[in-house]
């Protein structure tokens, strides 16, 4: 019973803050930047609340060094030992991802009063949660689940273009183990 009372109290406090604010609007957008390219649909749930659903591809790259063996007759001049040869390879990975992100915009009234609130241009808190795969191959590919609280902001650049940045940290579950997951998103988008 105590938990229900606390939830009702929290909803009342949040609705009191949102009573004086402008309405968040529902948006469709295509975004590209770090960490990849995504389609995003943000559905308004109230004056300051929305739920953002994203589907896309994360792009990552890594360099690795592979030891290809020892050349017995090619001696290293510094220590007169056989040289080891390493092959450096670069891999680019395309990983599918689906995100569900509840958001609360906390400075909607201020943005509307002094600046533009076009395309939900305001600061927000969100909890990014979702599932991602290591690559498009489904063989030996374990899904990654993550929950990352973030702080972010969105700014309109004209009528249809937006800039969005988010930062935070949370938990990633992979192969039955949990690990720290840093969250950084820097994206440019087109709203339609």
Number of C-alpha atoms within 10 A of each C-alpha: 5 6 8 9 10 11 11 11 12 12 11 12 11 15 15 11 13 21 13 12 20 19 19 24 18 15 15 18 19 20 23 19 17 15 15 19 21 23 17 21 18 21 17 18 16 16 20 26 22 20 18 20 20 22 19 20 22 21 16 14 9 9 9 11 11 10 11 11 12 14 13 10 9 12 14 12 9 6 8 9 14 15 16 14 13 13 10 11 10 10 9 10 15 16 17 19 22 18 21 20 21 20 23 24 22 18 17 25 21 14 18 17 11 8 12 15 22 19 23 26 23 25 20 21 19 23 21 21 19 20 17 20 20 18 18 12 9 10 7 7 12 14 17 17 19 21 21 20 19 22 18 19 16 20 19 21 15 9 11 13 17 22 18 19 18 19 17 18 17 17 17 20 16 15 10 8 7 13 11 13 15 14 18 16 16 16 20 20 22 17 16 11
